Amino acid sequence: MLIFCANCGTRLTLEEGSKCNRFSCKTCPYVFNIRRKLVSRKYPKLKEVDEVLSDSQVWDNVDSTNEKCPKCDFERAYFMQLQTRSADEPMTTFYRCANESCGHRWKE
């Protein structure tokens, strides 16, 4: 919360004391004594994120490679690459085990 001086319009600074706290102006003698607890909170609204890789149709038309599954040691895995960070970073490779009984997913 920003509070400005009633005289000159300068932003007030907080002075903490042993008996009381107050806002004071650095350019003029204006002082605003704090008589009660001041609290101001603002929570940003977070964007809703879709789970892109959870839909089974996403994996229908992808290629497979000789990548070993870390869970069941199956020798084949489906893969896809997505740009998850900024453009100057490398793409993230997502894998899904080709063993239907396993289906483990991991990324690299």
N, C-alpha and C positions, 0 to 999 in steps of 0.2 A: 504494500500500500504506500503510495507516495503522497506526501502532504507538502503543500507549498506555502510560503510565507504570505501572510495577508497584506504586508506592507510593500515588499519589493518583488514577490513572485519567485524567489529562489527556492529550490528544493530544501526542505528542512532535514537536518540530521538528528539522529537519536543520540541523546546523552543519557547514559545510565548512571544513576547515583545510588547511594546506600539507602536513602529515604524515599526517593521517588525518581521516576524516569520522566524525561521531557524531550520535546522536539525543539531545536533551536536553529536560528538562521545564522549563517556564517558571514553575511554581509551587513546585517543590521541587528539591533538589539531585540528583535522579536523572539518570544519564547512561548511555546504551547505546552502547558503542563498536562501530563497524562493522569487522569483521575480514575480510569477503569482499565481493565485488560482489553487490549485491542488485538483482535484475531481476524485474519483474512486468508481464506483458502480458496484456491481455484483449481479444480481438477480438470485436466484436458480430456476431451472426448476422444477415445481411442478408435482407430479405424477398425472396421470389421474385416477379418482376414478369412478368405475362403481356403479350405483345405484342398489344394490343387491335386495332390497325388493320391488322395483317398478313394477317388472314383475309379472303379475297376475298368471303365471304358478308356481311361487315359492310357492304360498299359496294353490295349488291344493291338495297336499298329506300331509297336516299337521293335527295334532290332535286339538281337541277343549277342552275347560275346562269351568268351572263355574266361569269365570272372568267377572265382571260387567263393561260394557262400560262406561267410564267417560262422554261421550257425550250424549248418548241416553238412558242409564240405561238398555240396553238389557243384559240379564243374561248369554249369551254365547259368547265366543270369541275363535278364532283360535290362536294358539301360535307356536312359534319356538324359539329355543335358538341358538345363534351364539357367537363365541369367538371373541369379537371386540377389546379387549385390550390384554395385555401380558398374558402369560399362568398362572401366579400366581394370576390373578384377576378372579373373578367369571364370568360366562357367562352372556350375556345380553339376556333377554327374550323380544321378540317382540310379540305384540298382534295385531289382526285385529278383529273388531267387526263382529260377525256372522250374524247380521242383514244386509241383502243385501241392504236395502235402506240407511243404515248408512255407513258401511265400514270404520269407523274411525280406525286409527292406532296409537299405543302408545308403549312405551317401559318401562321396569322396570329394 
